[in-house]
């Protein structure tokens, strides 16, 4: 069961037609909350009023602003990665974001939001050793993007990358130690961009499966960027190249 929390994220989910039930904190009054209640009733979405403690328990303590939405079972959640890949049209130069063991739910949600904003066709994450895609924190950080972009959880990330390569994708791994600059690489065609966690980066087998490794030039003294920042830089460099 997927939950979205917070006024802004819930409104995005409602606009996308993904909300099945709306939970409102009892006694909570705010013009934007009243607007959500009015919209829910107009769209015949169930509205339930619960004590704050009940909402806290429902979303594992995530900051909800008195508003929680339960999402409908989404077709893309149950979609099979292989069949999706088989149907994909490479002539449209699709871009896929692959996240290798990003365990912080805020970062995972932010990366999904950025991927949707950059026009990615999908996000791929490992089923294990990754933040829970269905966590309320991920949903809130994604700010409605979970309803607009498929996120596939795969059992074996290396196998998924090999499937992408067989389809015709060029797999590029963001690696801080790489000698190639992101800004010197052509990012046209079907591209799978791989980013890893802050602690370990992209794992060795994943790096070795990639076709190319690139780094983001950093004149300062910090060793690495937050993964969501690095993903944003890389994806919008791709957007810049394709729109120029």
Protein Blocks (a to p, Z undefined) as FASTA:
>chain_A
ZZdedjklmmmmmmnopafbdcddehiacfklmmmmmmmmmnopacddddfklmmmmnno
paekhpacdddddfklmpcfklmmmmpcfklopaddddehiabfklmmmmmmmmmmnopa
bdcddfbhpacfklmklmmmnnomlmmcccdddfblklmmmmmmmnopacddddfkbmbd
fklcccehjdddddddfklopafklmmmpmbdcddddfblbfbdcfklmmmmmmmmmmmm
mmZZ
